[in-house]
Amino acid sequence: MTRSDGDDRVSAAGRPNVVVGLLPFAGVVLFIVAMIVVVATSGTTDLLQNATMMAVLFLVGSSAIGNGIAHLFFGPTIARSIGWQPGPFQFEVGAANLGIGIAGVVVGAFFGPDAWLGVIIVDLVFLVLAGAGHIREIVKERNLSINNAGPILVLDFVLPLFTLALWIWLAAS
């Protein structure tokens, strides 16, 4: 990929782009809020199943939808935040994320644990390989842009592995 030489966290107006900095955390925040609501309304009954379902809905579904929208509609800003030049890759990444996200929401809301596994695996493969690509960029290109070497790198590994661990724990219980 061709790298961007621009400031990766600054909007066209010269102000920090809060959306770019916080976008990776939207699904995490929604998951935490959903779990607080679940525990407050239902207690710990079926907590593991509810946590796994919320992970599919929010850590897979809403996170991927948000990332899809970001790449599709705010492509140049997102590309610069990754340290890359804007390009057609963003449409493909956005479309893939949107598909994964919609599948996560539909499967999480309307199907059970057996169906959840499929979308968890697709999300895991996509994100772990994206994370590996970010690491390659860090090592090969010294790309330390916020959405290459920042929180997104951690989330690319932690979120899908956490969701898979929840599913495995649920399946074993």
C-alpha atoms as an extended CHARMM CRD file, in Angstrom:
* protein
*
       173  EXT
         1         1  MET       CA              0.0000000000        0.0000000000        0.0000000000  PROA      1               0.0000000000
         2         2  THR       CA              1.0950000000        3.5350000000       -0.6210000000  PROA      2               0.0000000000
         3         3  ARG       CA              1.4550000000        5.4040000000        2.6320000000  PROA      3               0.0000000000
         4         4  SER       CA              0.0130000000        8.7990000000        3.3970000000  PROA      4               0.0000000000
         5         5  ASP       CA              2.3310000000       11.5210000000        4.6030000000  PROA      5               0.0000000000
         6         6  GLY       CA             -0.5360000000       13.5120000000        6.1670000000  PROA      6               0.0000000000
         7         7  ASP       CA             -1.4000000000       13.7950000000        9.8420000000  PROA      7               0.0000000000
         8         8  ASP       CA             -3.5330000000       10.7490000000       10.4830000000  PROA      8               0.0000000000
         9         9  ARG       CA             -5.7320000000       12.2300000000       13.2160000000  PROA      9               0.0000000000
        10        10  VAL       CA             -6.4450000000       15.7060000000       11.9110000000  PROA      10              0.0000000000
        11        11  SER       CA             -9.6010000000       16.7250000000       10.0660000000  PROA      11              0.0000000000
        12        12  ALA       CA             -9.6300000000       18.9770000000        7.0190000000  PROA      12              0.0000000000
        13        13  ALA       CA            -10.3130000000       21.8970000000        9.3800000000  PROA      13              0.0000000000
        14        14  GLY       CA             -7.1240000000       21.1070000000       11.3060000000  PROA      14              0.0000000000
        15        15  ARG       CA             -8.9200000000       19.7850000000       14.4090000000  PROA      15              0.0000000000
        16        16  PRO       CA             -8.4020000000       16.2930000000       15.8050000000  PROA      16              0.0000000000
        17        17  ASN       CA            -10.8300000000       13.8560000000       14.2040000000  PROA      17              0.0000000000
        18        18  VAL       CA            -12.6420000000       12.3740000000       17.1940000000  PROA      18              0.0000000000
        19        19  VAL       CA            -14.6220000000        9.9240000000       15.0450000000  PROA      19              0.0000000000
        20        20  VAL       CA            -11.4340000000        8.4120000000       13.6570000000  PROA      20              0.0000000000
        21        21  GLY       CA             -9.9790000000        8.0370000000       17.1440000000  PROA      21              0.0000000000
        22        22  LEU       CA            -13.0830000000        6.5890000000       18.8030000000  PROA      22              0.0000000000
        23        23  LEU       CA            -14.7060000000        4.5390000000       16.0440000000  PROA      23              0.0000000000
        24        24  PRO       CA            -12.9210000000        1.2890000000       16.9170000000  PROA      24              0.0000000000
        25        25  PHE       CA            -14.4810000000        1.3860000000       20.3900000000  PROA      25              0.0000000000
        26        26  ALA       CA            -18.1620000000        1.7470000000       19.3880000000  PROA      26              0.0000000000
        27        27  GLY       CA            -18.8920000000       -1.9870000000       19.4870000000  PROA      27              0.0000000000
        28        28  VAL       CA            -17.0370000000       -2.3600000000       22.7870000000  PROA      28              0.0000000000
        29        29  VAL       CA            -19.0650000000        0.4420000000       24.3800000000  PROA      29              0.0000000000
        30        30  LEU       CA            -22.3440000000       -1.0090000000       23.0770000000  PROA      30              0.0000000000
        31        31  PHE       CA            -21.3760000000       -4.4740000000       24.3580000000  PROA      31              0.0000000000
        32        32  ILE       CA            -20.5990000000       -3.1200000000       27.8390000000  PROA      32              0.0000000000
        33        33  VAL       CA            -23.8460000000       -1.1240000000       27.9760000000  PROA      33              0.0000000000
        34        34  ALA       CA            -25.8400000000       -4.1420000000       26.7620000000  PROA      34              0.0000000000
        35        35  MET       CA            -24.2690000000       -6.3760000000       29.4070000000  PROA      35              0.0000000000
        36        36  ILE       CA            -25.0690000000       -3.8560000000       32.1470000000  PROA      36              0.0000000000
        37        37  VAL       CA            -28.6910000000       -3.7940000000       30.9550000000  PROA      37              0.0000000000
        38        38  VAL       CA            -28.8440000000       -7.6100000000       30.7730000000  PROA      38              0.0000000000
        39        39  VAL       CA            -27.4900000000       -8.0520000000       34.2980000000  PROA      39              0.0000000000
        40        40  ALA       CA            -29.7010000000       -5.2500000000       35.6600000000  PROA      40              0.0000000000
        41        41  THR       CA            -32.8590000000       -6.7190000000       34.1340000000  PROA      41              0.0000000000
        42        42  SER       CA            -32.2120000000      -10.4750000000       34.1820000000  PROA      42              0.0000000000
        43        43  GLY       CA            -29.5140000000      -10.9560000000       36.7800000000  PROA      43              0.0000000000
        44        44  THR       CA            -26.9590000000      -13.6320000000       36.0490000000  PROA      44              0.0000000000
        45        45  THR       CA            -29.4450000000      -16.1560000000       34.6830000000  PROA      45              0.0000000000
        46        46  ASP       CA            -28.0920000000      -17.3700000000       31.3360000000  PROA      46              0.0000000000
        47        47  LEU       CA            -25.2560000000      -14.8440000000       31.6450000000  PROA      47              0.0000000000
        48        48  LEU       CA            -22.8310000000      -16.7880000000       29.4430000000  PROA      48              0.0000000000
        49        49  GLN       CA            -25.3700000000      -17.2520000000       26.6540000000  PROA      49              0.0000000000
        50        50  ASN       CA            -26.4240000000      -13.5960000000       26.8840000000  PROA      50              0.0000000000
        51        51  ALA       CA            -22.7870000000      -12.4340000000       26.8660000000  PROA      51              0.0000000000
        52        52  THR       CA            -22.0350000000      -14.5350000000       23.7920000000  PROA      52              0.0000000000
        53        53  MET       CA            -25.1280000000      -13.2610000000       22.0020000000  PROA      53              0.0000000000
        54        54  MET       CA            -24.2460000000       -9.6450000000       22.8650000000  PROA      54              0.0000000000
        55        55  ALA       CA            -20.6870000000      -10.2290000000       21.6550000000  PROA      55              0.0000000000
        56        56  VAL       CA            -22.0240000000      -11.4440000000       18.3030000000  PROA      56              0.0000000000
        57        57  LEU       CA            -24.4980000000       -8.5500000000       18.0860000000  PROA      57              0.0000000000
        58        58  PHE       CA            -22.1110000000       -5.7820000000       19.1440000000  PROA      58              0.0000000000
        59        59  LEU       CA            -18.4600000000       -6.9060000000       18.9860000000  PROA      59              0.0000000000
        60        60  VAL       CA            -19.0540000000       -8.5300000000       15.5990000000  PROA      60              0.0000000000
        61        61  GLY       CA            -22.2370000000       -6.9280000000       14.2470000000  PROA      61              0.0000000000
        62        62  SER       CA            -22.2290000000       -3.2740000000       15.2000000000  PROA      62              0.0000000000
        63        63  SER       CA            -18.4230000000       -2.9980000000       15.1300000000  PROA      63              0.0000000000
        64        64  ALA       CA            -18.2530000000       -4.3200000000       11.5790000000  PROA      64              0.0000000000
        65        65  ILE       CA            -21.2070000000       -2.1920000000       10.4350000000  PROA      65              0.0000000000
        66        66  GLY       CA            -19.5210000000        0.8970000000       11.8910000000  PROA      66              0.0000000000
        67        67  ASN       CA            -16.2360000000        0.0560000000       10.2080000000  PROA      67              0.0000000000
        68        68  GLY       CA            -18.0710000000       -0.6470000000        6.9500000000  PROA      68              0.0000000000
        69        69  ILE       CA            -19.8040000000        2.7250000000        7.0510000000  PROA      69              0.0000000000
        70        70  ALA       CA            -16.5200000000        4.4310000000        7.9200000000  PROA      70              0.0000000000
        71        71  HSD       CA            -14.6740000000        2.9120000000        4.9470000000  PROA      71              0.0000000000
        72        72  LEU       CA            -17.5690000000        3.4310000000        2.5370000000  PROA      72              0.0000000000
        73        73  PHE       CA            -18.5190000000        7.0070000000        3.4630000000  PROA      73              0.0000000000
        74        74  PHE       CA            -15.4200000000        8.4960000000        5.1120000000  PROA      74              0.0000000000
        75        75  GLY       CA            -12.7980000000        6.6610000000        3.0880000000  PROA      75              0.0000000000
        76        76  PRO       CA            -10.1590000000        9.3710000000        2.6530000000  PROA      76              0.0000000000
        77        77  THR       CA            -10.1370000000       10.2030000000        6.3720000000  PROA      77              0.0000000000
        78        78  ILE       CA             -9.9920000000        6.5330000000        7.3580000000  PROA      78              0.0000000000
        79        79  ALA       CA             -7.2110000000        5.7900000000        4.8560000000  PROA      79              0.0000000000
        80        80  ARG       CA             -5.1020000000        8.6540000000        6.1920000000  PROA      80              0.0000000000
        81        81  SER       CA             -5.7210000000        7.4780000000        9.7710000000  PROA      81              0.0000000000
        82        82  ILE       CA             -4.2870000000        4.0880000000        8.7590000000  PROA      82              0.0000000000
        83        83  GLY       CA             -1.3300000000        5.8150000000        7.1300000000  PROA      83              0.0000000000
        84        84  TRP       CA             -2.3730000000        4.9590000000        3.5660000000  PROA      84              0.0000000000
        85        85  GLN       CA             -3.4450000000        6.9340000000        0.5470000000  PROA      85              0.0000000000
        86        86  PRO       CA             -7.1890000000        6.7670000000       -0.1860000000  PROA      86              0.0000000000
        87        87  GLY       CA             -7.9870000000        4.1610000000       -2.8120000000  PROA      87              0.0000000000
        88        88  PRO       CA            -10.4310000000        1.5750000000       -4.1030000000  PROA      88              0.0000000000
        89        89  PHE       CA             -9.4580000000       -0.8700000000       -1.3320000000  PROA      89              0.0000000000
        90        90  GLN       CA            -11.7510000000        1.0920000000        0.9680000000  PROA      90              0.0000000000
        91        91  PHE       CA            -14.8720000000        0.1590000000       -0.9720000000  PROA      91              0.0000000000
        92        92  GLU       CA            -13.9690000000       -3.5290000000       -0.7630000000  PROA      92              0.0000000000
        93        93  VAL       CA            -13.0410000000       -3.3720000000        2.9380000000  PROA      93              0.0000000000
        94        94  GLY       CA            -16.1950000000       -1.3780000000        3.6300000000  PROA      94              0.0000000000
        95        95  ALA       CA            -18.3820000000       -3.8480000000        1.7520000000  PROA      95              0.0000000000
        96        96  ALA       CA            -16.7960000000       -6.8260000000        3.5310000000  PROA      96              0.0000000000
        97        97  ASN       CA            -17.2210000000       -5.1730000000        6.9260000000  PROA      97              0.0000000000
        98        98  LEU       CA            -20.8160000000       -4.2530000000        6.1720000000  PROA      98              0.0000000000
        99        99  GLY       CA            -21.5840000000       -7.8450000000        5.1620000000  PROA      99              0.0000000000
       100       100  ILE       CA            -19.9400000000       -9.2720000000        8.2820000000  PROA      100             0.0000000000
       101       101  GLY       CA            -21.7430000000       -6.7300000000       10.4480000000  PROA      101             0.0000000000
       102       102  ILE       CA            -25.1810000000       -7.3740000000        8.9890000000  PROA      102             0.0000000000
       103       103  ALA       CA            -24.6060000000      -11.1180000000        9.3480000000  PROA      103             0.0000000000
       104       104  GLY       CA            -23.5540000000      -10.5840000000       12.9790000000  PROA      104             0.0000000000
       105       105  VAL       CA            -26.7040000000       -8.6330000000       13.7990000000  PROA      105             0.0000000000
       106       106  VAL       CA            -29.0600000000      -11.0230000000       11.9830000000  PROA      106             0.0000000000
       107       107  VAL       CA            -27.4560000000      -14.1850000000       13.3420000000  PROA      107             0.0000000000
       108       108  GLY       CA            -27.0820000000      -12.7560000000       16.8420000000  PROA      108             0.0000000000
       109       109  ALA       CA            -30.6880000000      -11.5790000000       16.9980000000  PROA      109             0.0000000000
       110       110  PHE       CA            -32.5260000000      -14.4150000000       15.2690000000  PROA      110             0.0000000000
       111       111  PHE       CA            -30.4430000000      -17.5820000000       15.5250000000  PROA      111             0.0000000000
       112       112  GLY       CA            -28.7340000000      -19.6010000000       18.2310000000  PROA      112             0.0000000000
       113       113  PRO       CA            -25.2070000000      -20.5680000000       19.2210000000  PROA      113             0.0000000000
       114       114  ASP       CA            -24.6130000000      -22.9750000000       16.3320000000  PROA      114             0.0000000000
       115       115  ALA       CA            -25.1980000000      -20.1860000000       13.8080000000  PROA      115             0.0000000000
       116       116  TRP       CA            -23.1860000000      -17.7140000000       15.8880000000  PROA      116             0.0000000000
       117       117  LEU       CA            -20.0350000000      -19.7860000000       15.3560000000  PROA      117             0.0000000000
       118       118  GLY       CA            -20.0500000000      -19.2160000000       11.5900000000  PROA      118             0.0000000000
       119       119  VAL       CA            -20.0890000000      -15.4360000000       11.8340000000  PROA      119             0.0000000000
       120       120  ILE       CA            -17.5730000000      -15.5250000000       14.6990000000  PROA      120             0.0000000000
       121       121  ILE       CA            -15.1350000000      -17.4730000000       12.4930000000  PROA      121             0.0000000000
       122       122  VAL       CA            -15.5820000000      -15.1360000000        9.5090000000  PROA      122             0.0000000000
       123       123  ASP       CA            -15.0190000000      -12.0960000000       11.7490000000  PROA      123             0.0000000000
       124       124  LEU       CA            -12.0140000000      -13.7250000000       13.4260000000  PROA      124             0.0000000000
       125       125  VAL       CA            -10.3000000000      -14.5850000000       10.1330000000  PROA      125             0.0000000000
       126       126  PHE       CA            -10.9440000000      -11.1120000000        8.6900000000  PROA      126             0.0000000000
       127       127  LEU       CA             -9.7680000000       -9.2120000000       11.7770000000  PROA      127             0.0000000000
       128       128  VAL       CA             -6.7720000000      -11.3810000000       12.6770000000  PROA      128             0.0000000000
       129       129  LEU       CA             -5.4840000000      -11.1700000000        9.1070000000  PROA      129             0.0000000000
       130       130  ALA       CA             -6.1310000000       -7.4030000000        9.1120000000  PROA      130             0.0000000000
       131       131  GLY       CA             -4.1630000000       -7.2270000000       12.3730000000  PROA      131             0.0000000000
       132       132  ALA       CA             -1.3460000000       -9.2300000000       10.8000000000  PROA      132             0.0000000000
       133       133  GLY       CA             -1.3560000000       -6.7300000000        7.9230000000  PROA      133             0.0000000000
       134       134  HSD       CA             -1.0680000000       -3.8650000000       10.4070000000  PROA      134             0.0000000000
       135       135  ILE       CA              1.9010000000       -5.5800000000       12.0870000000  PROA      135             0.0000000000
       136       136  ARG       CA              3.5360000000       -6.0810000000        8.6860000000  PROA      136             0.0000000000
       137       137  GLU       CA              3.0710000000       -2.3450000000        7.9980000000  PROA      137             0.0000000000
       138       138  ILE       CA              4.6080000000       -1.4670000000       11.3710000000  PROA      138             0.0000000000
       139       139  VAL       CA              7.6520000000       -3.6520000000       10.7660000000  PROA      139             0.0000000000
       140       140  LYS       CA              8.1630000000       -3.1440000000        7.0410000000  PROA      140             0.0000000000
       141       141  GLU       CA              7.0680000000        0.4870000000        6.5960000000  PROA      141             0.0000000000
       142       142  ARG       CA              7.4010000000        1.7880000000       10.1690000000  PROA      142             0.0000000000
       143       143  ASN       CA              3.7560000000        2.8430000000        9.8830000000  PROA      143             0.0000000000
       144       144  LEU       CA              2.7790000000        3.9720000000       13.3790000000  PROA      144             0.0000000000
       145       145  SER       CA             -0.4070000000        5.8010000000       12.3460000000  PROA      145             0.0000000000
       146       146  ILE       CA             -3.2110000000        5.7300000000       14.9290000000  PROA      146             0.0000000000
       147       147  ASN       CA             -5.4370000000        3.2570000000       13.0520000000  PROA      147             0.0000000000
       148       148  ASN       CA             -2.5280000000        1.0520000000       12.0510000000  PROA      148             0.0000000000
       149       149  ALA       CA             -0.5280000000        0.7530000000       15.2750000000  PROA      149             0.0000000000
       150       150  GLY       CA             -2.9880000000        2.1660000000       17.7950000000  PROA      150             0.0000000000
       151       151  PRO       CA             -6.0430000000        0.7070000000       19.4940000000  PROA      151             0.0000000000
       152       152  ILE       CA             -7.3540000000       -0.8900000000       16.2970000000  PROA      152             0.0000000000
       153       153  LEU       CA             -4.3840000000       -3.2520000000       16.2810000000  PROA      153             0.0000000000
       154       154  VAL       CA             -5.2710000000       -4.5330000000       19.7460000000  PROA      154             0.0000000000
       155       155  LEU       CA             -8.9720000000       -4.7830000000       18.8950000000  PROA      155             0.0000000000
       156       156  ASP       CA             -8.2100000000       -6.7670000000       15.7160000000  PROA      156             0.0000000000
       157       157  PHE       CA             -6.9460000000       -9.5980000000       17.9150000000  PROA      157             0.0000000000
       158       158  VAL       CA             -8.7110000000       -9.2040000000       21.2670000000  PROA      158             0.0000000000
       159       159  LEU       CA            -12.3300000000       -8.8400000000       20.1320000000  PROA      159             0.0000000000
       160       160  PRO       CA            -12.6120000000      -11.8800000000       17.8510000000  PROA      160             0.0000000000
       161       161  LEU       CA            -10.6020000000      -14.0650000000       20.2410000000  PROA      161             0.0000000000
       162       162  PHE       CA            -12.7690000000      -12.9310000000       23.1750000000  PROA      162             0.0000000000
       163       163  THR       CA            -15.9450000000      -13.6730000000       21.2060000000  PROA      163             0.0000000000
       164       164  LEU       CA            -14.6500000000      -17.1060000000       20.1740000000  PROA      164             0.0000000000
       165       165  ALA       CA            -13.6190000000      -17.8550000000       23.7730000000  PROA      165             0.0000000000
       166       166  LEU       CA            -17.1350000000      -16.9810000000       24.9600000000  PROA      166             0.0000000000
       167       167  TRP       CA            -18.6350000000      -19.2840000000       22.3260000000  PROA      167             0.0000000000
       168       168  ILE       CA            -16.2830000000      -22.1650000000       23.2410000000  PROA      168             0.0000000000
       169       169  TRP       CA            -17.0790000000      -21.6980000000       26.9300000000  PROA      169             0.0000000000
       170       170  LEU       CA            -20.8080000000      -21.6750000000       26.1480000000  PROA      170             0.0000000000
       171       171  ALA       CA            -20.5370000000      -24.7740000000       23.9540000000  PROA      171             0.0000000000
       172       172  ALA       CA            -18.6060000000      -26.6210000000       26.6700000000  PROA      172             0.0000000000
       173       173  SER       CA            -21.0970000000      -25.7410000000       29.4170000000  PROA      173             0.0000000000
